[in-house]
């Protein structure tokens, strides 16, 4: 009776990236930071909620700064040296996240605001009456 051999499965290793794109999506409720390579495949991601902030504290600039620092620390460990920054959204954490990225020492080739703005598209929702 022969033993069935166990297949050895290799996990995908951590991808090293020299140059990448840092996407900052700042909504009114959370700030999400995604680091991708130049082609657009995700290397790592971090958010204010993943850093331990819950509820209304996720939407603070301090939470965005903590998320940016965590994402930058992990991406520098993987070899990121040069990056482009794409910011989108009107949230309160966008400027603080950008400041944290600038302080980290990564060379930024450009910073671009890619917030979608309609040319009079859909009708906006009615105003809240509180």
C-alpha positions as a Python dict, from the first residue, in 0.01 Angstrom:
ca = {
    (1, 'X'): (0, 0, 0),
    (2, 'X'): (160, 325, -112),
    (3, 'X'): (129, 648, 78),
    (4, 'X'): (-18, 940, -106),
    (5, 'X'): (239, 1214, -117),
    (6, 'X'): (135, 1554, 5),
    (7, 'X'): (167, 1824, -258),
    (8, 'X'): (397, 2106, -157),
    (9, 'X'): (222, 2434, -217),
    (10, 'X'): (416, 2754, -236),
    (11, 'X'): (257, 3070, -113),
    (12, 'X'): (306, 3377, -321),
    (13, 'X'): (600, 3560, -169),
    (14, 'X'): (597, 3926, -82),
    (15, 'X'): (649, 4123, -399),
    (16, 'X'): (931, 4375, -390),
    (17, 'X'): (854, 4704, -561),
    (18, 'X'): (1104, 4979, -646),
    (19, 'X'): (858, 5225, -798),
    (20, 'X'): (487, 5234, -723),
    (21, 'X'): (167, 5434, -703),
    (22, 'X'): (10, 5534, -370),
    (23, 'X'): (-367, 5582, -394),
    (24, 'X'): (-534, 5783, -116),
    (25, 'X'): (-912, 5757, -106),
    (26, 'X'): (-1046, 5994, 156),
    (27, 'X'): (-1420, 5972, 217),
    (28, 'X'): (-1610, 6142, 497),
    (29, 'X'): (-1618, 5815, 693),
    (30, 'X'): (-1277, 5653, 634),
    (31, 'X'): (-939, 5692, 462),
    (32, 'X'): (-809, 5403, 251),
    (33, 'X'): (-449, 5391, 129),
    (34, 'X'): (-353, 5143, -143),
    (35, 'X'): (0, 5089, -274),
    (36, 'X'): (19, 4942, -624),
    (37, 'X'): (299, 4875, -868),
    (38, 'X'): (326, 5074, -1191),
    (39, 'X'): (94, 4832, -1376),
    (40, 'X'): (-179, 4873, -1115),
    (41, 'X'): (-172, 4543, -929),
    (42, 'X'): (-214, 4590, -555),
    (43, 'X'): (95, 4538, -339),
    (44, 'X'): (-62, 4631, -4),
    (45, 'X'): (-346, 4829, 143),
    (46, 'X'): (-427, 4991, 474),
    (47, 'X'): (-715, 5194, 613),
    (48, 'X'): (-802, 5386, 925),
    (49, 'X'): (-1038, 5106, 1028),
    (50, 'X'): (-765, 4845, 984),
    (51, 'X'): (-538, 5050, 1214),
    (52, 'X'): (-779, 5002, 1502),
    (53, 'X'): (-998, 5311, 1474),
    (54, 'X'): (-1371, 5249, 1494),
    (55, 'X'): (-1680, 5460, 1440),
    (56, 'X'): (-1643, 5834, 1401),
    (57, 'X'): (-1272, 5825, 1491),
    (58, 'X'): (-1202, 5664, 1152),
    (59, 'X'): (-1285, 5992, 981),
    (60, 'X'): (-1029, 6200, 1173),
    (61, 'X'): (-704, 6332, 1024),
    (62, 'X'): (-507, 6150, 1294),
    (63, 'X'): (-651, 5815, 1181),
    (64, 'X'): (-555, 5896, 820),
    (65, 'X'): (-202, 5979, 932),
    (66, 'X'): (-174, 5649, 1120),
    (67, 'X'): (-301, 5456, 817),
    (68, 'X'): (-53, 5632, 587),
    (69, 'X'): (238, 5566, 822),
    (70, 'X'): (148, 5195, 846),
    (71, 'X'): (119, 5164, 467),
    (72, 'X'): (448, 5348, 407),
    (73, 'X'): (634, 5145, 669),
    (74, 'X'): (521, 4819, 508),
    (75, 'X'): (597, 4938, 155),
    (76, 'X'): (946, 5063, 248),
    (77, 'X'): (1011, 4717, 396),
    (78, 'X'): (926, 4575, 54),
    (79, 'X'): (1172, 4808, -118),
    (80, 'X'): (963, 5107, -232),
    (81, 'X'): (1186, 5405, -307),
    (82, 'X'): (995, 5618, -557),
    (83, 'X'): (621, 5673, -586),
    (84, 'X'): (344, 5872, -747),
    (85, 'X'): (48, 5983, -535),
    (86, 'X'): (-312, 5981, -658),
    (87, 'X'): (-561, 6144, -418),
    (88, 'X'): (-935, 6115, -450),
    (89, 'X'): (-1228, 6218, -236),
    (90, 'X'): (-1322, 6515, -17),
    (91, 'X'): (-1245, 6364, 324),
    (92, 'X'): (-1069, 6532, 615),
    (93, 'X'): (-772, 6295, 608),
    (94, 'X'): (-635, 6358, 261),
    (95, 'X'): (-388, 6637, 347),
    (96, 'X'): (-268, 6467, 664),
    (97, 'X'): (-206, 6141, 480),
    (98, 'X'): (-7, 6326, 214),
    (99, 'X'): (200, 6500, 483),
    (100, 'X'): (280, 6164, 641),
    (101, 'X'): (392, 6026, 302),
    (102, 'X'): (611, 6333, 238),
    (103, 'X'): (778, 6294, 578),
    (104, 'X'): (862, 5929, 514),
    (105, 'X'): (1151, 5998, 276),
    (106, 'X'): (1003, 5832, -33),
    (107, 'X'): (1079, 6028, -350),
    (108, 'X'): (749, 6155, -493),
    (109, 'X'): (750, 6212, -868),
    (110, 'X'): (409, 6382, -867),
    (111, 'X'): (93, 6430, -665),
    (112, 'X'): (-232, 6424, -860),
    (113, 'X'): (-590, 6488, -749),
    (114, 'X'): (-816, 6242, -933),
    (115, 'X'): (-1144, 6322, -755),
    (116, 'X'): (-1426, 6260, -1004),
    (117, 'X'): (-1613, 6583, -1079),
    (118, 'X'): (-1935, 6565, -1285),
    (119, 'X'): (-1998, 6799, -1576),
    (120, 'X'): (-2358, 6835, -1455),
    (121, 'X'): (-2427, 6463, -1449),
    (122, 'X'): (-2680, 6295, -1221),
    (123, 'X'): (-2912, 6490, -996),
    (124, 'X'): (-2766, 6507, -643),
    (125, 'X'): (-2963, 6375, -345),
    (126, 'X'): (-3189, 6617, -160),
    (127, 'X'): (-3041, 6820, 124),
    (128, 'X'): (-3068, 6679, 476),
    (129, 'X'): (-3304, 6846, 721),
    (130, 'X'): (-3169, 6795, 1069),
}
